[in-house]
Amino acid sequence: MNSNDWNSIGWLEGARRLVAWIDSLPLESRIMLLIRHSHREAIEDHDAQLSTELTDLGRRMSFEMGKRLPVDRKSLFFFSFVNRCYQTADEMAKGIRETGGDVIDLNPLPLLATPDIADNNVWEELQPDGRNIAEFVNRWADGRFGDMIEGFGEYGARLLEATIGRLSEADDGVIHIHVTHDLALMAAKRTLLTRPVAMSDRDPFLGGLGVVIGDDRKMFLSSSGEEHIIP
């Protein structure tokens, strides 16, 4: 594998769209990315959910994505405590530094891993490898899991405050990069789009969404290539 794989691997289309979108923005704009971790092996049972790490390909493509981010922007990383998310952030940071970019810091952010859970049996409703992630998020938002899990509205508000809210107080020209999982990404999309999510909303590895704060706030979805104004 080499850097040419960045342009040819199909599941990197979302990542390529995010990079192109960032390149199109004015340098003074403040940007937030919420992205799925890089390539890992398929997860066949719940016992492997926390222990599955990046493949060598996943590490290399994280590095390649970092190399393609603008060197004129300072980057600040936040990541789920699950190791594959830290590995993604670390390799991206190495790529940024390789091209002369400035990485401010890498920080764990627990809510990027999971909402507050009162009853671990709730995970039995989510199939391994997130095969029913859209259904799970929609049922959660509809209150189907009761007190087993943090309320969807509460979690969504905390997630947006920790990501978009923090960006609102950042310096011009900064990019905040949050590395997370399907669950947080799909929850963010349902919250921001104010509609049920579908499996077509699920992002491949290194895909996700971006928010830019300028004269207004815009969200870019790498899964569709669409941009939306958000309140």
C-alpha positions as CSV (number, residue, x, y, z in Angstrom):
1,M,0.0,0.0,0.0
2,N,1.1,3.5,-0.7
3,S,-0.2,7.1,-0.8
4,N,-1.9,6.4,-4.2
5,D,-4.4,4.2,-2.4
6,W,-5.9,7.4,-0.9
7,N,-7.3,8.1,-4.4
8,S,-8.5,4.6,-5.3
9,I,-10.0,2.9,-2.2
10,G,-13.8,3.2,-2.3
11,W,-14.5,3.6,1.4
12,L,-12.3,6.7,1.5
13,E,-14.8,8.7,-0.7
14,G,-16.2,10.4,2.3
15,A,-12.8,11.3,3.7
16,R,-11.8,12.7,0.3
17,R,-15.0,14.8,0.2
18,L,-14.2,16.2,3.7
19,V,-10.7,17.2,2.7
20,A,-12.0,18.9,-0.5
21,W,-14.7,20.7,1.4
22,I,-12.1,22.0,4.0
23,D,-9.9,23.2,1.1
24,S,-12.8,25.2,-0.3
25,L,-13.3,27.2,2.9
26,P,-11.8,30.6,3.8
27,L,-8.7,30.3,6.0
28,E,-10.3,32.4,8.8
29,S,-13.2,30.0,9.2
30,R,-13.5,27.8,12.2
31,I,-14.1,24.1,11.3
32,M,-15.3,21.1,13.3
33,L,-15.1,17.5,12.0
34,L,-16.9,14.6,13.6
35,I,-15.5,11.5,11.9
36,R,-15.7,7.8,12.2
37,H,-12.4,6.0,13.1
38,S,-10.3,4.4,10.3
39,H,-10.4,0.9,8.9
40,R,-10.7,-2.0,11.3
41,E,-11.6,-5.7,11.0
42,A,-15.3,-6.6,11.1
43,I,-16.7,-7.0,14.6
44,E,-18.5,-10.3,14.9
45,D,-19.6,-10.3,18.5
46,H,-20.1,-7.8,21.4
47,D,-17.0,-9.1,23.3
48,A,-14.8,-7.6,20.6
49,Q,-16.5,-4.2,20.5
50,L,-14.0,-2.4,22.6
51,S,-10.8,-4.4,21.8
52,T,-10.8,-4.3,18.0
53,E,-8.1,-1.9,16.8
54,L,-7.1,-0.4,13.4
55,T,-5.6,-2.5,10.6
56,D,-2.3,-1.5,9.1
57,L,-4.4,-0.1,6.2
58,G,-6.4,1.9,8.7
59,R,-3.3,3.4,10.2
60,R,-1.8,4.3,6.8
61,M,-5.0,5.9,5.5
62,S,-5.3,8.0,8.7
63,F,-1.8,9.2,8.2
64,E,-2.6,10.0,4.6
65,M,-5.7,12.0,5.5
66,G,-3.7,14.0,8.0
67,K,-1.1,14.8,5.3
68,R,-3.9,16.3,3.1
69,L,-5.3,18.7,5.7
70,P,-4.3,22.4,5.3
71,V,-1.0,23.1,7.0
72,D,-2.1,26.7,7.6
73,R,-4.7,25.7,10.1
74,K,-4.0,24.7,13.7
75,S,-5.5,21.3,14.6
76,L,-7.0,20.1,17.9
77,F,-8.0,16.5,18.3
78,F,-10.6,14.8,20.5
79,F,-11.2,11.1,20.5
80,S,-13.2,8.3,22.0
81,F,-11.3,6.3,24.6
82,V,-11.7,3.2,22.5
83,N,-8.2,2.5,21.2
84,R,-9.0,2.5,17.5
85,C,-10.1,6.1,17.8
86,Y,-6.9,7.2,19.5
87,Q,-4.9,5.4,16.9
88,T,-6.8,7.2,14.1
89,A,-6.2,10.6,15.8
90,D,-2.6,9.8,16.5
91,E,-1.9,8.8,12.9
92,M,-3.7,11.8,11.5
93,A,-1.7,14.1,13.8
94,K,1.5,12.5,12.5
95,G,0.4,13.2,9.0
96,I,-0.3,16.8,9.8
97,R,3.1,17.2,11.4
98,E,4.8,15.5,8.5
99,T,3.7,18.3,6.2
100,G,4.6,21.1,8.6
101,G,1.2,21.6,10.2
102,D,0.6,22.5,13.9
103,V,-1.2,20.0,16.2
104,I,-2.2,21.7,19.4
105,D,-3.1,18.6,21.4
106,L,-4.9,15.2,21.4
107,N,-7.5,14.8,24.2
108,P,-9.9,12.0,25.2
109,L,-13.6,12.9,25.2
110,P,-15.7,10.1,26.8
111,L,-19.0,11.0,25.3
112,L,-17.5,10.3,21.8
113,A,-17.5,6.6,22.9
114,T,-20.9,6.2,24.4
115,P,-23.8,7.9,26.1
116,D,-24.4,7.2,29.8
117,I,-25.6,3.7,30.2
118,A,-27.7,2.5,33.2
119,D,-28.3,-1.0,32.0
120,N,-25.7,-2.8,29.8
121,N,-28.4,-5.0,28.4
122,V,-29.3,-2.2,26.1
123,W,-26.3,-3.2,23.9
124,E,-28.2,-6.4,23.1
125,E,-30.4,-4.2,20.9
126,L,-27.4,-3.1,18.8
127,Q,-26.1,-5.8,16.5
128,P,-22.3,-6.4,16.3
129,D,-20.6,-4.2,13.7
130,G,-23.5,-1.8,13.9
131,R,-25.5,-3.6,11.3
132,N,-28.8,-2.1,12.6
133,I,-27.3,1.2,13.8
134,A,-30.0,3.4,12.1
135,E,-32.8,1.4,13.7
136,F,-31.1,1.5,17.1
137,V,-30.7,5.3,17.0
138,N,-34.3,5.8,15.8
139,R,-35.7,3.6,18.6
140,W,-33.5,5.4,21.1
141,A,-34.7,8.8,19.9
142,D,-38.3,7.5,20.2
143,G,-37.7,6.5,23.8
144,R,-38.0,2.8,23.3
145,F,-35.2,1.9,25.7
146,G,-36.5,3.8,28.7
147,D,-34.1,4.3,31.5
148,M,-31.6,1.8,30.2
149,I,-29.7,4.6,28.4
150,E,-29.3,8.4,28.7
151,G,-32.2,10.2,27.0
152,F,-31.5,10.9,23.3
153,G,-32.3,14.6,23.6
154,E,-29.9,15.0,26.6
155,Y,-27.1,13.1,24.9
156,G,-27.6,15.0,21.6
157,A,-27.4,18.3,23.4
158,R,-24.3,17.3,25.3
159,L,-22.7,16.1,22.1
160,L,-23.4,19.3,20.1
161,E,-22.2,21.5,23.0
162,A,-18.9,19.6,23.3
163,T,-18.3,19.9,19.5
164,I,-20.0,22.8,17.8
165,G,-20.3,24.7,21.1
166,R,-16.6,24.5,21.8
167,L,-15.9,25.6,18.2
168,S,-17.9,28.7,18.8
169,E,-15.3,29.8,21.3
170,A,-12.3,28.9,19.3
171,D,-9.8,31.1,17.5
172,D,-10.3,31.8,13.8
173,G,-8.6,29.4,11.4
174,V,-8.7,26.4,13.8
175,I,-9.9,22.9,13.0
176,H,-11.3,20.7,15.7
177,I,-11.2,17.0,14.8
178,H,-13.4,14.5,16.8
179,V,-12.8,10.8,16.2
180,T,-15.7,8.7,17.1
181,H,-18.0,5.7,16.2
182,D,-21.2,5.1,14.3
183,L,-23.3,5.7,17.4
184,A,-22.3,9.3,18.0
185,L,-22.2,10.2,14.3
186,M,-25.7,8.8,13.7
187,A,-27.0,10.5,16.9
188,A,-25.5,13.8,15.7
189,K,-27.1,13.5,12.3
190,R,-30.5,12.7,13.7
191,T,-30.2,15.7,16.0
192,L,-29.0,18.2,13.4
193,L,-31.2,17.0,10.5
194,T,-34.3,16.6,12.8
195,R,-35.4,13.4,11.0
196,P,-35.0,9.7,11.5
197,V,-31.7,8.3,10.1
198,A,-31.3,5.5,7.5
199,M,-28.5,3.1,6.8
200,S,-27.6,5.4,3.9
201,D,-26.6,8.0,6.5
202,R,-24.0,5.6,7.9
203,D,-20.5,6.8,7.1
204,P,-17.6,4.6,5.9
205,F,-14.3,4.7,7.8
206,L,-12.9,8.2,8.0
207,G,-16.1,9.7,6.7
208,G,-18.4,11.9,8.8
209,L,-19.7,15.5,9.0
210,G,-18.1,18.9,9.2
211,V,-19.4,22.2,10.6
212,V,-18.1,25.6,9.6
213,I,-18.7,28.8,11.5
214,G,-18.5,32.0,9.6
215,D,-21.3,34.4,8.8
216,D,-23.6,31.5,9.5
217,R,-23.2,27.9,10.4
218,K,-23.1,25.2,7.8
219,M,-22.9,21.4,8.0
220,F,-21.3,19.3,5.3
221,L,-22.2,15.6,5.1
222,S,-19.5,13.5,3.5
223,S,-22.0,10.6,2.9
224,S,-24.0,12.6,0.4
225,G,-21.7,15.6,-0.4
226,E,-24.5,17.9,0.7
227,E,-24.2,21.1,2.7
228,H,-27.0,22.3,5.1
229,I,-27.5,25.6,7.0
230,I,-28.0,24.8,10.7
231,P,-29.5,27.0,13.3
